[in-house]
Amino acid sequence: MARATVGARALIKFRGLIMRKLSKHTIAFLLALPLVVALFVSCSSSPKKIELTGETTQHWNAQVEETIKDPQRAEKLKQLGQQLIDVSSSIQQDIEALNQQAMALHENYDASHEELQQLIDAFSEKRNPKFAEYRDIIFAMRSEVSAEEWKALTD
């Protein structure tokens, strides 16, 4: 019994020593380290690229023709679909350019925080109007179809 008590006391003393040695900052660092590693890995890997090609347009047009029987509405949806594909392509190109520029800054040891912030600000200025246009096209498309037709087109 005495040995168990001595062992328990030693364990408690050791735990207390470790806890005193590890400051709150060290514990926070150890908890955040896996997140930082994951961030660097995800930033350094190349993103999967979705190709928006003529095949995408053909697929959309076929879906519209199959679902929408009114020729005027079908033509309007085809046009809106092409606009959406164009805006999506443009957004994708902007993201790829941002990725390349960010990797170049990452490789440049002398790059400053301000340079990265300028890069992000420039991207945001381009991105926001394009996302607004994307949103507007989606809602224009939805205003042309019923809920059932929309489900058929987007499934």
C-alpha positions as CSV (number, residue, x, y, z in Angstrom):
1,M,0.0,0.0,0.0
2,A,2.8,2.4,0.9
3,R,4.5,1.7,-2.5
4,A,1.2,2.5,-4.4
5,T,1.0,5.8,-2.5
6,V,4.6,6.7,-3.2
7,G,4.2,5.8,-6.9
8,A,1.0,7.9,-7.1
9,R,2.8,10.8,-5.3
10,A,5.7,10.5,-7.8
11,L,3.3,10.5,-10.7
12,I,1.4,13.6,-9.4
13,K,4.7,15.3,-8.8
14,F,6.0,14.5,-12.3
15,R,2.7,15.7,-13.9
16,G,2.9,18.9,-11.9
17,L,6.5,19.4,-13.1
18,I,5.5,18.9,-16.7
19,M,2.6,21.2,-16.5
20,R,4.7,23.9,-14.9
21,K,7.3,23.5,-17.7
22,L,4.6,23.8,-20.4
23,S,3.3,27.3,-20.5
24,K,-0.1,28.2,-21.9
25,H,1.7,29.4,-25.1
26,T,3.5,26.1,-25.5
27,I,0.3,24.1,-25.2
28,A,-1.5,26.4,-27.7
29,F,1.5,26.0,-30.0
30,L,1.3,22.2,-29.8
31,L,-2.4,22.2,-30.4
32,A,-2.1,24.6,-33.4
33,L,0.9,22.9,-35.0
34,P,-1.1,20.2,-36.9
35,L,-3.4,23.0,-38.3
36,V,-0.4,25.0,-39.5
37,V,1.1,21.9,-41.1
38,A,-2.2,21.1,-42.8
39,L,-2.4,24.7,-44.1
40,F,1.1,24.6,-45.6
41,V,0.4,21.2,-47.2
42,S,-2.9,22.3,-48.7
43,C,-1.4,25.6,-50.0
44,S,1.6,23.9,-51.6
45,S,-0.4,21.2,-53.3
46,S,-1.9,22.0,-56.7
47,P,-5.7,22.3,-56.6
48,K,-7.8,20.0,-58.7
49,K,-8.8,21.8,-61.8
50,I,-12.3,21.5,-63.2
51,E,-12.2,22.0,-66.9
52,L,-15.1,24.1,-68.3
53,T,-15.0,23.2,-71.9
54,G,-17.2,22.9,-74.9
55,E,-18.3,19.6,-73.5
56,T,-19.7,21.4,-70.5
57,T,-21.7,23.6,-72.8
58,Q,-22.9,20.7,-74.8
59,H,-24.0,18.8,-71.7
60,W,-25.9,21.9,-70.4
61,N,-27.6,22.5,-73.7
62,A,-28.7,18.8,-73.9
63,Q,-30.1,19.0,-70.4
64,V,-32.0,22.1,-71.3
65,E,-33.4,20.7,-74.5
66,E,-34.5,17.5,-72.6
67,T,-36.1,19.4,-69.7
68,I,-37.5,22.6,-71.2
69,K,-40.0,22.1,-74.0
70,D,-40.6,25.8,-74.7
71,P,-38.1,26.9,-77.4
72,Q,-37.8,30.5,-76.2
73,R,-37.2,29.6,-72.5
74,A,-34.8,26.8,-73.6
75,E,-32.8,29.3,-75.7
76,K,-32.7,31.8,-72.8
77,L,-31.4,29.1,-70.5
78,K,-28.8,28.0,-72.9
79,Q,-27.5,31.6,-73.2
80,L,-27.5,32.0,-69.4
81,G,-25.7,28.7,-69.1
82,Q,-23.0,29.9,-71.4
83,Q,-22.7,33.1,-69.4
84,L,-22.4,31.1,-66.2
85,I,-19.7,28.8,-67.8
86,D,-17.8,31.9,-68.9
87,V,-17.9,33.6,-65.5
88,S,-17.0,30.3,-63.8
89,S,-14.0,29.9,-66.2
90,S,-12.9,33.5,-65.4
91,I,-13.2,32.9,-61.7
92,Q,-11.2,29.7,-62.0
93,Q,-8.4,31.5,-64.0
94,D,-8.3,34.2,-61.3
95,I,-7.9,31.5,-58.6
96,E,-5.1,29.8,-60.6
97,A,-3.3,33.2,-61.0
98,L,-3.7,33.9,-57.3
99,N,-2.3,30.4,-56.5
100,Q,0.7,31.0,-58.7
101,Q,1.4,34.5,-57.3
102,A,1.0,33.2,-53.7
103,M,3.5,30.4,-54.4
104,A,5.9,32.9,-55.8
105,L,5.6,35.1,-52.6
106,H,5.9,31.9,-50.5
107,E,9.2,31.1,-52.3
108,N,10.5,34.7,-51.8
109,Y,12.0,34.9,-48.3
110,D,12.0,38.7,-48.5
111,A,8.3,38.9,-49.3
112,S,6.5,41.1,-46.8
113,H,3.1,40.8,-45.2
114,E,2.0,43.9,-47.1
115,E,2.8,42.2,-50.4
116,L,0.6,39.2,-49.5
117,Q,-2.1,41.6,-48.3
118,Q,-2.0,43.5,-51.6
119,L,-2.3,40.2,-53.5
120,I,-5.3,39.2,-51.5
121,D,-6.9,42.7,-51.8
122,A,-6.5,42.7,-55.6
123,F,-8.0,39.2,-55.8
124,S,-10.9,40.3,-53.7
125,E,-11.6,43.3,-55.9
126,K,-11.7,41.0,-58.9
127,R,-13.6,38.2,-57.2
128,N,-16.5,40.1,-55.6
129,P,-18.0,41.5,-58.9
130,K,-17.6,38.1,-60.6
131,F,-19.3,36.3,-57.7
132,A,-22.1,38.8,-57.8
133,E,-22.5,38.2,-61.6
134,Y,-22.4,34.4,-60.9
135,R,-25.2,34.8,-58.3
136,D,-27.3,37.0,-60.6
137,I,-27.0,34.5,-63.5
138,I,-28.1,31.6,-61.2
139,F,-31.2,33.6,-60.1
140,A,-31.9,34.6,-63.6
141,M,-31.8,31.0,-64.6
142,R,-34.1,30.0,-61.7
143,S,-36.6,32.7,-62.6
144,E,-37.0,31.0,-66.0
145,V,-37.9,27.6,-64.7
146,S,-40.1,25.8,-62.1
147,A,-38.8,24.1,-59.1
148,E,-39.2,20.7,-60.8
149,E,-37.4,21.9,-63.9
150,W,-34.6,23.3,-61.8
151,K,-34.2,20.1,-60.0
152,A,-34.1,18.2,-63.3
153,L,-31.5,20.6,-64.7
154,T,-29.2,20.5,-61.7
155,D,-29.3,16.8,-60.8
